[in-house]
Amino acid sequence: MAAISPIYSHARQRDAFELARDGWRQRGILAVSPSDRRLSFSEREFIRELGERLYGSEGRGGAHGSRS
């Protein structure tokens, strides 16, 4: 078995919640799922519509909306 590099010996994998929280707090980047049950129906629908406007419909293989 190969030895673990000292660079990674103290690293730990962060969960998705931690990454999303830190992205918001440190960079102002919001990562939210349209299925997040902490949001109201109208908030989830807004997130879905915003995602489709910016990146295209789900399942379209990365189609992007206009950058204007």
N, C-alpha and C positions, 0 to 999 in steps of 0.2 A: 504494500500500500504506500502511496506517495505521501510525503510529509506535507502538512498544511503550511502555506506561506505565512510568516508572521504578520504580513499586511492584513490577511483575512482572518487571523485567529480570533480576534475579538469582535469581528463583524457579526451582525445578526440581521436576519431578513425581517423587514418591517411589513406589517399587514397593509392591505389596501386602505383601510380607514386612516392609519397613521400617515401614509403617503398623501392621501387627499387632504387631510387636515394640515399637514406641513406645507403642502403646495399652496394652499390658500393663505396661510399665515405668513409664509416667507416670500411668496412670489405673486400673490393675488391671482392664482390659477385655480379655477373652480372645476373639480371633477365630481360629477354627480350622475347617478343612474336614474333614468326615467321610471324605474321600478322601485325606487327608494320609498319605503312605506312611512318614513318620517315626514314626507311631504304630502300636502293635500292633493286631491285629484287634479285640481286646476294647476297647481305647481308642477306636478309630474307631466301634465299635458303641455305646459309651456316649455319644459325642458326638452321634451320630444320634438316639438315644433322647431325650437331653436336649433337643436342638433341636425334636423333635416334641412333647415335653411342653410346652415353653415357647411354641412358635410354630405348632404344627400340622404336619401332614404336608407334605412337599415337593410343590410343584405345586398347592397348594390356594389360591393367590392371597392369601397373607398372613393366613390364619386364625390366631388367637392362642389360646393355652391359657388356663386359669384364672389369675388373678392372686392367688390366695389363698396 
